[in-house]
Each structure stands twice: as C-alpha cells, then as structure tokens.
Amino acid sequence: MLQEVQSAVGISGADIVLAAKYVAAGLCMGIGAIGPAIGEGMAASHALDGMARQPEMRSALMSTMVLGQAITETTGIYSLLIAIVLLFVV
C-alpha cells in the first residue's frame, strides 16, 4: 500500500530520508538550544541579583558568571555539531 502511494505521488525512499534528515537537524538545534538559553538567562539573572546586593563582589561574580555561561554554551555547540553531522554525513 505504501509503495503504491509513493509511486503515485512520485516520492522515493531517498526523498523520505532527506526530509527526515532536515526535520531531525531542526529538532536537534531547537531542543538543544533551549537548555543553554534558559541556563544562561538564569545565571545572568542570579549574578545580577548578587551584584545588586553586594556591589563589592562584582568582579568575582562576573568572572564566575562568564565561565559558567561558557560551559553552558558548550551544550548548544554540541547540538550544532550533531545537526551538521545529520545534514552532511547521514
């Protein structure tokens, strides 16, 4: 039945795999970017709260926040790499 529909519409198995690759790469980046975005926003928010309460701790809080955000961003970079592999290797 599926083969009859595919032949009638003109869709091959390669077209389905190509569409699945694009959908998977999009989902990978969409889901993989949500976590770092939320984490970085929360880190910046709490760091600004700490700076507002204790202005003398500004430099220590800023360096810790930037380091934490850099580590958090690596998750987004990993999802980008997986999306690139899905698009160009698979």
N, C-alpha and C positions, 0 to 999 in steps of 0.2 A: 504494500500500500504506500509506504513512504517513498519507495523508488518510483512508483507511478506518479506521485505528486511532484517529485523532484524533476522527473523528465518532462512533465507537462509544463512546469514553471521555468525550467532551464537552470535550476540550481544544482551545482555539483557538490560533492563532498568537500572539495578544496575550498569552495565558497563558504561553506558552513564553518570549516576550521578557521578560515581567515576572519570571519565575523566573530567567532568565539575568542580569537586572539585579541581583537580590539576591545571587546567587552571585558575580558579578563584584565587587560592592561589598565583600562579605565577604572575598574573596581579596585585594582591594586593601588593605584595612586589615590583614588578617592578615600578609601578606608585607611590607607597608610599615612595620609596627610592629616587626618582628623586628630589622631592621638598626639603627635608633636605640636599641633596648633593649640590644642587645649592645654597641654602641659606647659608650653612656653608662655601662654597667657596667664596661667595660674602662677608660674614662677615670677613673672614680672609684677603681677598684682601684689603678691606677698612681699616681694622685695621693696616695692614702693611703700607698702604699709610699714615695713620696718624702718625705711628711711624717714618716713614722716614722723614716726615715734621717737627715733634716735638718730638725728642728723649726723652725729659724730661717727656713726658706723657706716656711713655712705660708701666709702671706698671698699670696705670688706664685703658689704652686701652686694655691691655692683660687680665685683670680680667673681664672687660665688655665683651670682645670677647668670652672668655671661658664660661661665664654664658649664653650668647646668643646662643652659639653653643650647649650647654647642653639642653637648652629649645627647640631649633630647632630639636635636635635629638629625642626628645620625639615623634614627628610625625612618624618617622621611626619605633620606638618601638611599637607604636600603630598599625601600619600596619603589623608588625610582629605578634603581638598578634591576630589580625583578621585573618591572614593567618593560624596561628596554630589552631584557632577555626574552620576555614573552613576545615582543614585537619583532625582533630581528633574528632570534635563534630558533624559536619553535616554528 
